[in-house]
Amino acid sequence: MTNDADRKRDVATTFGNATDGYLDSAVFEEGADLERLVDWTAGATRALDVATGAGHVASAVAERDVTRVVAADLSPEMVATATSEYDGLEGAVTDAERLPFATDSFDAVTCRFAAHHFPDPESFLAEVKRVLAPDGVLAFEDLAVPDDSELADYVNRIERLRDPGHAETYSPAQWRNWLEAAGLTLDAAHETSRRLEVDAWLERMDVPDDRRREIRSLLSNVPAELEDTFDFRCADDGERLESYRTGVVLLRARA
């Protein structure tokens, strides 16, 4: 428990210091995946965005004339950014695994590119199930890794070097199992990928030079099974890696 508390405190501090990078990042503020996620909340009147970051999802949901949208995050700075940048959002500084809301409070819960920071994903899903009204929807998106445990470990090693607050990225199959165990019924799934510009990806978390070198070394020596998945693109000289693709899963489930 203490380790998890320390990890969460570190995550809140790290992301509190990175608000500008997340607010201005095209990775978070646009994309067909964001539109899909928001479309899945259609008809909701009360929505909660868990681990809102700079508030992009919460804002997009609010634009659909949802009466109440709560932008919740462990980082006070992120909540302040979301509520100051976007009109009509209610802010809440809270732990995703211990939501301070009454049972059946929301018609929709969203969570995008955040769950890999949660030490206890099953507790997060249990809380989502609790705060969702009957037939309420969870619209979820996160990074995804292959089912193969060794390949998954390799990807997570890279992610932890970039972001010490990274807990673990899971496979789509693992999320499906956890949704079922939480009593949430999966009714839509979409697996895709997202191209990451390496320099911007590293800069967003202000990664130290020694870790940048180690990350680039790991990317240059990935297992053969990951090469097609990562779809590397290099600079014109063929030497410096410019971008690669990372797995992404979107899931819609009902309470």
C-alpha positions as CSV (number, residue, x, y, z in Angstrom):
1,M,0.0,0.0,0.0
2,T,2.8,2.4,0.9
3,N,4.6,1.7,-2.4
4,D,1.4,2.4,-4.3
5,A,0.8,5.6,-2.3
6,D,4.3,6.8,-3.1
7,R,3.9,5.9,-6.8
8,K,0.7,7.9,-7.0
9,R,2.3,10.9,-5.3
10,D,5.2,10.8,-7.7
11,V,2.8,10.5,-10.7
12,A,0.8,13.5,-9.5
13,T,4.0,15.5,-9.1
14,T,5.4,14.5,-12.5
15,F,2.2,15.3,-14.4
16,G,1.7,18.5,-12.4
17,N,5.0,19.6,-13.9
18,A,4.0,18.6,-17.4
19,T,0.7,20.4,-17.9
20,D,1.8,22.6,-20.8
21,G,3.2,19.6,-22.8
22,Y,0.0,17.7,-22.4
23,L,-2.3,20.7,-23.0
24,D,-0.6,21.4,-26.4
25,S,-0.1,17.8,-27.5
26,A,-1.9,16.8,-30.7
27,V,-1.7,13.2,-29.4
28,F,-4.2,14.1,-26.7
29,E,-6.3,16.9,-28.2
30,E,-7.4,15.3,-31.5
31,G,-7.8,12.1,-33.5
32,A,-10.4,9.6,-34.7
33,D,-10.0,7.6,-31.5
34,L,-11.0,10.6,-29.4
35,E,-14.1,11.1,-31.6
36,R,-15.0,7.4,-31.2
37,L,-14.6,7.6,-27.4
38,V,-16.8,10.6,-27.2
39,D,-19.4,9.1,-29.5
40,W,-19.6,6.2,-27.2
41,T,-21.0,8.5,-24.4
42,A,-23.9,9.7,-26.6
43,G,-27.0,10.3,-24.6
44,A,-25.3,10.8,-21.3
45,T,-26.3,13.7,-19.0
46,R,-23.8,13.2,-16.2
47,A,-20.2,12.2,-17.2
48,L,-17.0,11.6,-15.3
49,D,-13.6,11.8,-17.0
50,V,-11.1,9.8,-14.9
51,A,-7.4,10.9,-15.0
52,T,-8.5,13.8,-17.2
53,G,-5.0,15.2,-17.7
54,A,-5.3,18.6,-19.5
55,G,-9.1,18.0,-20.0
56,H,-9.3,17.2,-23.7
57,V,-11.8,14.3,-23.3
58,A,-13.9,16.1,-20.7
59,S,-14.1,19.1,-22.9
60,A,-15.1,17.1,-26.0
61,V,-17.8,15.3,-23.9
62,A,-19.1,18.7,-22.6
63,E,-19.4,20.0,-26.2
64,R,-22.1,17.3,-26.7
65,D,-24.4,19.3,-24.3
66,V,-23.8,16.9,-21.4
67,T,-25.3,18.7,-18.3
68,R,-22.6,17.8,-15.9
69,V,-19.0,16.8,-16.8
70,V,-16.5,16.2,-14.0
71,A,-12.8,16.4,-14.9
72,A,-11.0,14.3,-12.3
73,D,-7.3,13.8,-11.8
74,L,-4.8,12.9,-9.1
75,S,-2.8,16.0,-10.1
76,P,-4.2,19.3,-8.8
77,E,-2.3,21.2,-11.5
78,M,-3.9,19.1,-14.2
79,V,-7.4,19.7,-12.8
80,A,-6.7,23.4,-12.6
81,T,-5.5,23.4,-16.2
82,A,-8.6,21.5,-17.4
83,T,-11.1,23.7,-15.6
84,S,-9.4,27.0,-16.6
85,E,-8.8,26.1,-20.2
86,Y,-12.3,24.6,-20.9
87,D,-15.6,26.1,-19.9
88,G,-18.3,24.2,-18.1
89,L,-16.1,21.5,-16.4
90,E,-16.4,20.7,-12.7
91,G,-13.0,19.7,-11.3
92,A,-12.2,17.0,-8.8
93,V,-8.7,16.0,-7.4
94,T,-9.1,12.3,-6.8
95,D,-7.6,8.9,-7.0
96,A,-8.9,6.8,-9.8
97,E,-9.1,3.8,-7.6
98,R,-11.0,5.5,-4.8
99,L,-13.6,7.8,-6.5
100,P,-15.3,10.2,-4.0
101,F,-18.7,10.0,-5.7
102,A,-22.0,8.3,-4.7
103,T,-23.1,5.1,-6.2
104,D,-25.0,5.5,-9.6
105,S,-23.7,9.1,-10.0
106,F,-22.9,9.1,-13.7
107,D,-24.3,7.9,-17.0
108,A,-20.9,7.8,-18.6
109,V,-17.3,7.4,-17.4
110,T,-14.4,8.1,-19.7
111,C,-10.7,7.2,-19.3
112,R,-8.1,7.8,-22.0
113,F,-4.4,7.0,-22.0
114,A,-4.2,6.9,-18.2
115,A,-4.8,3.4,-16.9
116,H,-1.2,2.3,-17.4
117,H,-0.4,4.6,-14.4
118,F,-2.9,2.8,-12.1
119,P,-1.3,0.4,-9.7
120,D,-4.6,-1.5,-9.2
121,P,-6.6,-1.6,-12.4
122,E,-9.2,-4.0,-10.9
123,S,-10.0,-1.5,-8.1
124,F,-10.4,1.2,-10.8
125,L,-12.9,-0.9,-12.7
126,A,-14.8,-1.8,-9.5
127,E,-15.1,1.9,-8.7
128,V,-16.3,2.6,-12.3
129,K,-19.0,0.0,-11.9
130,R,-20.1,1.5,-8.6
131,V,-20.4,5.1,-9.8
132,L,-22.1,4.2,-13.1
133,A,-25.9,4.2,-13.1
134,P,-27.6,1.0,-14.5
135,D,-26.8,0.7,-18.2
136,G,-24.3,3.5,-17.9
137,V,-21.3,3.3,-20.2
138,L,-17.5,3.1,-19.7
139,A,-15.6,4.5,-22.7
140,F,-12.0,3.4,-22.2
141,E,-8.8,3.8,-24.2
142,D,-5.2,3.0,-23.3
143,L,-2.0,1.7,-24.7
144,A,-1.8,-2.0,-25.4
145,V,0.8,-4.7,-25.5
146,P,1.0,-8.1,-27.1
147,D,-0.4,-11.2,-25.3
148,D,3.1,-12.6,-25.2
149,S,4.5,-11.8,-21.8
150,E,8.1,-11.4,-22.9
151,L,7.2,-8.9,-25.6
152,A,4.9,-7.1,-23.1
153,D,7.7,-6.9,-20.6
154,Y,10.0,-5.4,-23.3
155,V,7.5,-2.7,-24.1
156,N,6.8,-1.9,-20.5
157,R,10.6,-1.6,-19.8
158,I,10.8,1.1,-22.4
159,E,7.7,2.9,-21.0
160,R,9.1,2.9,-17.5
161,L,12.4,4.4,-18.6
162,R,10.5,7.2,-20.2
163,D,8.0,7.7,-17.4
164,P,8.9,6.4,-13.9
165,G,5.2,6.7,-12.9
166,H,4.3,4.1,-15.5
167,A,2.8,1.0,-13.7
168,E,2.1,-1.4,-16.6
169,T,0.5,-1.5,-20.0
170,Y,-1.8,-4.6,-20.5
171,S,-3.1,-6.6,-23.4
172,P,-6.6,-6.1,-24.7
173,A,-7.4,-9.6,-23.5
174,Q,-6.4,-8.8,-20.0
175,W,-8.7,-5.7,-20.0
176,R,-11.6,-7.8,-21.3
177,N,-11.1,-10.3,-18.5
178,W,-11.1,-7.5,-15.9
179,L,-14.2,-5.9,-17.3
180,E,-16.1,-9.2,-17.0
181,A,-14.8,-9.8,-13.5
182,A,-16.0,-6.2,-12.5
183,G,-19.5,-6.9,-13.7
184,L,-19.2,-4.7,-16.8
185,T,-20.5,-6.0,-20.1
186,L,-18.3,-5.4,-23.1
187,D,-20.3,-4.3,-26.1
188,A,-17.6,-2.7,-28.4
189,A,-13.9,-3.1,-28.9
190,H,-11.4,-1.5,-31.3
191,E,-7.7,-2.2,-31.6
192,T,-5.5,0.2,-33.4
193,S,-2.1,2.0,-33.1
194,R,-0.7,5.4,-32.7
195,R,2.4,6.8,-34.3
196,L,4.7,8.4,-31.7
197,E,7.3,11.1,-32.8
198,V,10.2,10.0,-30.6
199,D,11.7,13.4,-29.8
200,A,8.4,14.9,-28.8
201,W,7.4,11.8,-26.9
202,L,10.6,12.0,-24.8
203,E,10.4,15.8,-24.5
204,R,6.9,15.7,-23.1
205,M,8.2,13.9,-19.9
206,D,11.5,15.8,-19.9
207,V,13.4,12.5,-20.0
208,P,17.1,12.8,-18.9
209,D,19.8,12.2,-21.5
210,D,21.0,8.9,-20.1
211,R,17.5,7.4,-20.2
212,R,16.9,8.8,-23.7
213,R,20.0,6.9,-24.9
214,E,18.9,3.7,-23.2
215,I,15.4,4.0,-24.7
216,R,16.8,4.5,-28.2
217,S,19.1,1.5,-27.7
218,L,16.1,-0.6,-26.7
219,L,14.1,0.6,-29.7
220,S,17.0,-0.2,-32.0
221,N,17.2,-3.7,-30.7
222,V,13.6,-4.8,-30.3
223,P,12.8,-8.5,-30.7
224,A,12.0,-9.4,-34.3
225,E,8.4,-10.1,-33.4
226,L,7.9,-6.4,-32.5
227,E,9.5,-4.9,-35.6
228,D,6.4,-5.0,-37.9
229,T,4.2,-3.8,-35.0
230,F,6.4,-0.8,-34.3
231,D,6.7,0.2,-37.9
232,F,9.8,2.2,-37.4
233,R,10.5,5.4,-39.5
234,C,14.0,6.8,-39.5
235,A,15.5,10.1,-40.7
236,D,16.7,10.5,-44.2
237,D,20.2,9.4,-43.3
238,G,18.6,6.1,-42.2
239,E,20.3,6.3,-38.8
240,R,18.2,8.3,-36.4
241,L,14.8,6.8,-35.4
242,E,12.1,9.5,-35.8
243,S,8.9,7.6,-35.0
244,Y,7.3,4.3,-34.3
245,R,3.8,2.8,-33.6
246,T,2.4,1.7,-30.3
247,G,-0.6,-0.5,-29.7
248,V,-3.9,1.1,-28.5
249,V,-7.1,-0.5,-27.4
250,L,-10.6,1.2,-27.1
251,L,-13.3,-0.6,-25.2
252,R,-16.9,0.3,-24.4
253,A,-18.7,-1.5,-21.6
254,R,-22.0,-1.1,-19.8
255,A,-22.9,-1.4,-16.1
